[in-house]
């Protein structure tokens, strides 16, 4: 590392606050020089195989020529224009694609600038929908009295983002936001799904969830859940019948069904959307992460026509949200190019190939004495250990082994880009196998 790089790193450590990191005892941050294909090149010269897709976003790899071209060409026209009062081709084409790709009832698209914000938007949609229902009831001859539906319901071990409404529906312990418990709104929490994707379904799984719906549906506006895969809350792969049961309960008790597909959408689980495992559709869907394949921040919240029209016909007359960078042309142009790549490059064959390789190589690590369990779904591989990782030490070892894997708690997991070849996948798995033999990589 030269003097300039050392100076940058020193400033970073003293002044730049990284995610989930202490400023008084910060975890090391490695200075990146460039990235290409599935490799991240550090300023110090190491070339790392990226096992994280930069927090699950970079599905086509880095520095992709078609995505670069889309970004450059759009920048020659306009990088940004306000979405209030204006519209433009990249945003319109993106919304056309999203309406086509997502389940049929989802016909209206609200663009925003991050996954957490897309969850905020979804929650606000649900709350304003029922307020608008109440407004409309008061101006009609309908004798039905509309209820005050202002509460949410979700499941334990969920994670939906770091902004305030999103934090409120994260698990208060595993969701990392227990410090804010006293100021967050309180949803109803059902037990986390326990029956795994490959286990036999049992109706008793939904007993407590059903009771919560029965007892509190008059005040519940929406139910939110990550479909099939609970991410940060434990990388739990649960049974599709659970989602089917959720859909039925929402229909029965007039509760809006929100699916957070931010991490699972666009092929990560082996289906285009994780809700396809259960063959159901939500009333509201949140999308983000992979939408621009890691180039720019962009998210979308889709809803049904009924929701959009009810909100629009309520007392406010519009949906009360409008991010400054909503519909950013650069982000929309790259998203369009990314979705075209996804659909034209046989993403399913690529994801299935990753899944097969991981089943053959990562699953056998469950025999290791430090391992509690292993699991694979689509382009997701998880090693759950018996002890928590020593984050600084295990990260250092992974870099020395030529890979980028960022575990948390007792979970060493990988979500590689869809274009990754077997040789790079094996390097990731071999690195995990190596650190399992090193006691200093674990706490206690």
C-alpha positions in Angstrom: 0.0 0.0 0.0 1.5 3.4 -1.0 1.5 6.6 1.1 -1.7 8.0 -0.5 -3.6 4.7 0.1 -2.4 4.6 3.7 -3.5 8.2 4.2 -7.0 7.4 2.8 -7.3 4.3 5.0 -6.3 6.2 8.1 -8.8 9.0 7.4 -11.5 6.4 6.7 -10.8 4.7 10.1 -11.0 8.0 12.0 -13.9 9.8 10.2 -16.0 7.5 8.0 -18.8 5.6 9.7 -19.4 2.2 8.1 -22.5 0.1 8.5 -22.9 -1.7 11.8 -19.5 -0.7 12.9 -18.2 1.1 16.0 -16.3 4.4 15.6 -14.2 3.7 18.7 -13.3 0.2 17.9 -14.0 -0.1 14.1 -13.8 -3.3 12.1 -11.2 -3.1 9.4 -12.3 -1.7 6.1 -10.3 -2.9 3.0 -9.6 -0.2 0.4 -11.0 -1.3 -3.0 -9.3 -0.2 -6.2 -11.6 -1.7 -8.8 -14.0 -4.6 -9.5 -14.6 -6.7 -12.6 -16.7 -9.8 -13.4 -16.9 -11.6 -10.0 -13.6 -10.2 -8.6 -12.9 -7.3 -6.3 -9.4 -5.9 -6.5 -8.0 -4.3 -3.4 -5.6 -1.3 -3.5 -3.1 -3.5 -1.8 -3.2 -5.9 -4.8 -5.2 -8.8 -3.6 -7.9 -10.1 -6.0 -11.0 -11.4 -4.1 -13.8 -13.7 -5.4 -17.0 -11.9 -4.4 -19.3 -14.3 -2.5 -21.7 -11.5 -1.4 -22.8 -9.8 -4.7 -22.1 -6.6 -2.7 -25.0 -7.3 -0.3 -26.9 -9.4 -2.8 -27.2 -6.8 -5.5 -24.5 -7.4 -8.2 -26.1 -10.3 -10.0 -24.4 -9.8 -13.3 -20.9 -9.2 -11.9 -19.0 -5.9 -11.9 -18.1 -3.6 -14.7 -20.5 -5.2 -17.2 -20.2 -3.6 -20.6 -23.9 -3.5 -21.4 -24.7 -1.9 -18.0 -21.8 0.5 -18.4 -23.2 1.5 -21.8 -26.7 2.1 -20.5 -25.3 4.3 -17.8 -23.1 6.3 -20.1 -25.7 6.7 -22.9 -28.3 7.9 -20.4 -25.9 10.4 -18.8 -25.5 12.1 -22.2 -29.2 12.9 -22.1 -29.9 13.7 -18.5 -28.7 12.3 -15.2 -31.7 13.4 -13.2 -34.9 15.3 -13.5 -37.6 15.7 -10.9 -40.4 13.1 -11.2 -43.1 15.6 -10.0 -44.7 17.0 -13.2 -42.2 15.2 -15.5 -41.9 11.7 -16.8 -39.4 10.0 -19.1 -38.8 6.9 -21.2 -36.4 5.0 -18.8 -38.9 5.2 -16.0 -41.9 4.3 -18.1 -40.1 1.3 -19.7 -38.9 0.1 -16.3 -42.5 0.2 -14.9 -43.7 -1.6 -18.0 -41.2 -4.4 -17.3 -42.1 -4.6 -13.7 -45.8 -4.9 -14.3 -45.1 -7.6 -16.9 -42.7 -9.6 -14.7 -44.5 -9.5 -11.4 -47.8 -11.3 -10.5 -50.8 -10.0 -12.5 -52.7 -8.1 -9.8 -49.7 -5.8 -9.3 -50.5 -3.0 -11.8 -49.3 0.2 -10.2 -45.6 1.1 -9.6 -44.2 3.6 -7.1 -40.4 4.2 -7.6 -38.2 5.1 -4.7 -34.5 5.2 -3.8 -33.8 2.2 -1.5 -35.2 -1.0 -0.2 -35.9 0.4 3.2 -37.9 3.2 1.6 -39.8 0.8 -0.5 -41.0 -0.9 2.7 -41.9 2.5 4.2 -43.9 3.2 1.1 -45.7 -0.2 1.3 -46.6 0.4 4.9 -47.8 4.0 4.2 -49.9 2.6 1.3 -51.6 0.1 3.5 -52.4 2.6 6.2 -53.6 5.3 3.7 -55.7 2.6 1.9 -57.8 1.9 5.0 -58.0 5.6 5.9 -59.2 6.3 2.4 -61.7 3.4 2.8 -63.0 5.1 5.9 -63.2 8.5 4.1 -65.1 7.0 1.2 -67.5 5.1 3.5 -68.4 8.4 5.2 -69.5 9.9 1.9 -71.5 7.0 0.7 -74.8 5.3 1.5 -72.9 2.1 2.5 -74.1 1.1 6.0 -70.8 -0.7 6.6 -68.8 1.1 9.3 -65.1 1.1 8.4 -62.8 0.1 11.2 -59.6 1.9 12.4 -57.0 -0.4 10.9 -53.7 1.1 11.9 -51.7 -1.9 13.1 -49.3 -4.2 11.4 -48.6 -7.9 11.8 -45.5 -9.8 10.9 -43.4 -12.8 12.1 -40.4 -13.2 14.3 -36.9 -13.3 12.7 -37.9 -10.9 10.0 -35.8 -8.0 8.6 -37.1 -5.2 6.4 -34.6 -2.4 6.6 -33.2 0.4 8.9 -35.7 3.2 8.5 -38.3 3.7 11.2 -41.4 2.0 9.8 -39.2 -0.8 8.4 -37.5 -1.2 11.8 -40.8 -1.6 13.5 -41.6 -4.8 11.6 -38.1 -6.2 12.1 -37.6 -8.8 14.8 -37.0 -6.7 18.0 -34.0 -8.9 18.9 -32.5 -10.5 15.7 -33.5 -7.4 13.6 -30.7 -5.3 15.2 -33.0 -2.5 16.3 -33.8 -3.3 19.9 -32.2 0.0 20.9 -35.1 1.8 19.4 -37.8 -0.4 20.8 -39.4 2.3 23.0 -40.0 4.7 20.1 -41.1 2.2 17.4 -44.7 1.4 16.7 -45.6 -2.1 18.0 -46.8 -4.6 15.5 -48.2 -8.0 16.3 -45.5 -10.7 16.1 -46.3 -14.3 15.2 -43.7 -17.0 15.7 -41.2 -17.4 12.9 -42.0 -20.2 10.4 -40.3 -23.4 11.6 -41.2 -26.0 9.0 -38.4 -26.0 6.3 -38.8 -25.9 2.6 -38.1 -29.7 2.2 -40.1 -30.9 5.3 -43.6 -32.1 5.6 -46.2 -29.4 6.1 -48.4 -29.3 9.2 -51.3 -27.0 9.8 -50.3 -26.5 13.4 -47.5 -24.2 12.1 -50.0 -21.4 11.6 -52.0 -21.9 14.8 -50.7 -18.8 16.6 -50.7 -16.7 13.4 -54.3 -17.6 12.9 -55.2 -16.7 16.5 -53.6 -13.3 16.0 -55.6 -12.6 12.9 -58.8 -13.8 14.6 -58.3 -11.7 17.7 -56.9 -8.5 16.1 -58.0 -8.3 12.5 -60.3 -5.3 13.1 -57.3 -3.1 13.8 -54.7 -4.8 11.4 -54.1 -3.0 8.1 -51.3 -5.3 6.7 -49.3 -8.4 7.1 -45.6 -8.2 5.9 -43.2 -11.0 5.4 -40.1 -12.0 3.5 -41.2 -14.8 1.2 -39.5 -18.3 1.6 -36.2 -16.8 2.8 -35.9 -14.9 6.1 -32.6 -13.1 5.4 -30.8 -11.2 8.1 -33.0 -12.8 10.7 -31.3 -16.2 10.3 -31.2 -17.2 6.6 -34.3 -19.4 7.3 -35.8 -21.2 4.3 -39.4 -22.0 5.2 -42.3 -24.0 3.6 -44.3 -22.5 0.7 -47.6 -23.7 2.4 -46.9 -21.0 5.1 -47.2 -18.3 2.4 -50.4 -19.9 1.1 -51.8 -19.8 4.6 -50.8 -16.2 5.0 -52.6 -15.3 1.7 -55.8 -17.0 2.9 -55.8 -15.3 6.3 -55.3 -11.9 4.7 -58.2 -12.5 2.3 -60.5 -13.8 5.1 -59.8 -10.9 7.4 -59.5 -8.1 5.0 -55.8 -7.4 5.7 -53.4 -6.3 3.0 -50.6 -8.8 2.2 -47.1 -7.2 1.7 -44.3 -9.3 0.3 -40.8 -8.0 0.8 -38.9 -9.4 -2.2 -36.0 -7.0 -1.9 -33.5 -9.8 -1.3 -35.3 -12.7 -3.0 -36.6 -11.0 -6.2 -35.2 -11.5 -9.7 -34.1 -15.1 -9.4 -32.1 -15.5 -6.2 -34.1 -18.4 -4.9 -34.4 -20.3 -8.2 -37.8 -18.7 -9.0 -38.1 -15.3 -10.6 -39.9 -14.1 -7.4 -39.9 -16.2 -4.2 -43.7 -15.9 -4.0 -43.8 -18.2 -7.1 -42.8 -21.1 -4.8 -46.2 -20.9 -3.3 -48.0 -19.8 -6.5 -49.5 -16.8 -4.7 -49.5 -13.0 -5.2 -49.4 -10.2 -2.7 -51.4 -7.0 -2.6 -48.2 -5.0 -2.3 -44.6 -6.0 -3.3 -41.3 -4.4 -2.4 -38.4 -4.6 -4.8 -34.8 -3.3 -4.6 -31.2 -4.6 -4.3 -30.8 -6.4 -7.7 -33.0 -3.9 -9.5 -30.0 -2.0 -11.0 -27.6 -4.9 -10.5 -25.6 -2.9 -8.0 -25.0 0.2 -10.1 -27.2 2.8 -8.5 -29.7 2.8 -5.6 -33.3 2.2 -6.8 -36.4 0.5 -5.4 -40.0 -0.1 -6.4 -43.2 -0.7 -4.5 -46.0 -2.3 -6.6 -49.6 -2.6 -5.7 -53.0 -3.5 -7.0 -55.3 -1.2 -8.9 -57.8 -1.3 -6.0 -55.2 0.0 -3.6 -54.1 2.8 -5.9 -57.6 3.9 -6.8 -58.9 3.8 -3.2 -56.0 6.0 -2.0 -56.4 8.4 -4.9 -60.2 8.7 -4.2 -59.7 9.3 -0.5 -59.7 12.7 1.2 -56.0 13.4 0.5 -56.6 12.7 -3.2 -53.1 11.4 -3.7 -50.5 9.1 -2.1 -48.5 11.2 0.4 -44.9 10.3 -0.6 -42.4 11.7 -3.1 -38.6 11.1 -2.9 -36.4 13.7 -4.5 -34.6 11.0 -6.6 -37.8 9.1 -7.5 -37.5 7.7 -11.0 -33.9 8.7 -11.4 -33.2 8.3 -15.2 -29.7 6.9 -14.7 -30.9 4.3 -12.3 -34.0 3.4 -14.4 -31.8 3.1 -17.6 -29.4 0.7 -15.8 -32.4 -1.3 -14.4 -33.8 -1.7 -17.8 -30.5 -3.0 -19.1 -30.1 -5.3 -16.1 -33.6 -6.8 -16.5 -32.9 -7.4 -20.2 -29.7 -9.2 -19.3 -31.5 -11.3 -16.7 -34.2 -12.4 -19.1 -31.9 -13.0 -22.1 -29.1 -14.8 -20.4 -31.0 -17.8 -19.0 -30.7 -16.7 -15.4 -32.5 -19.9 -14.3 -29.9 -22.2 -15.7 -27.2 -20.1 -14.1 -28.8 -20.1 -10.7 -29.6 -23.9 -10.9 -25.9 -24.5 -11.8 -24.8 -22.6 -8.7 -27.4 -24.4 -6.6 -26.2 -27.8 -7.8 -22.5 -27.0 -7.1 -23.3 -25.7 -3.6 -25.4 -28.8 -2.8 -22.5 -31.0 -3.8 -19.7 -29.0 -2.0 -21.2 -26.8 0.7 -23.8 -29.1 2.2 -21.2 -31.8 3.2 -19.7 -29.2 5.6 -22.6 -30.1 8.0 -20.3 -32.9 9.1 -17.8 -30.5 10.6 -17.8 -30.4 14.4 -18.2 -26.6 14.4 -21.3 -26.7 12.1 -24.9 -26.8 13.3 -26.4 -27.1 9.8 -25.9 -26.2 6.2 -28.6 -25.3 3.6 -28.8 -24.2 -0.1 -31.5 -22.6 -2.1 -31.0 -21.2 -5.6 -27.9 -19.0 -5.5 -27.8 -18.9 -1.6 -25.5 -21.1 0.5 -25.5 -21.1 4.3 -23.3 -22.6 6.9 -24.7 -22.1 10.4 -22.1 -22.6 13.0 -22.4 -23.5 16.7 -20.4 -20.5 17.9 -20.5 -16.9 16.7 -17.8 -15.8 14.3 -14.9 -13.5 15.4 -15.8 -10.9 12.7 -12.4 -9.1 12.4 -10.4 -12.3 12.4 -12.6 -14.3 10.0 -12.8 -11.4 7.6 -9.0 -11.1 7.6 -8.7 -14.8 6.9 -11.1 -14.7 4.1 -9.1 -11.9 2.4 -5.9 -13.9 2.9 -7.7 -16.8 1.2 -8.7 -14.7 -1.8 -12.4 -14.4 -1.2 -14.9 -11.8 0.1 -17.4 -13.3 2.5 -19.0 -11.3 5.2 -20.6 -13.4 7.9 -22.7 -12.3 10.8 -23.5 -14.0 14.1 -23.4 -17.7 13.6 -24.0 -17.5 9.8 -21.4 -17.9 7.2 -23.3 -17.5 4.0 -22.7 -16.7 0.3 -24.9 -15.1 -2.4 -22.7 -15.1 -5.4 -23.3 -13.3 -8.7 -25.3 -15.4 -11.1 -22.4 -15.5 -13.6 -20.0 -17.2 -11.2 -18.2 -20.2 -12.6 -17.6 -23.5 -10.7 -13.9 -22.7 -10.0 -14.8 -19.5 -8.2 -17.6 -21.2 -6.3 -15.2 -23.9 -5.2 -12.8 -21.3 -4.0 -15.5 -19.8 -1.8 -16.5 -23.1 -0.4 -12.9 -24.2 0.2 -12.3 -20.9 2.1 -15.3 -21.6 4.4 -14.0 -25.1 5.0 -10.6 -23.7 5.9 -11.8 -21.2 8.5 -13.9 -23.8 10.1 -10.7 -25.5 11.2 -9.3 -22.3 12.8 -10.5 -21.7 16.3 -9.4 -18.0 16.3 -12.1 -17.3 13.7 -14.8 -18.0 16.3 -15.8 -16.6 19.7 -15.5 -18.8 22.8 
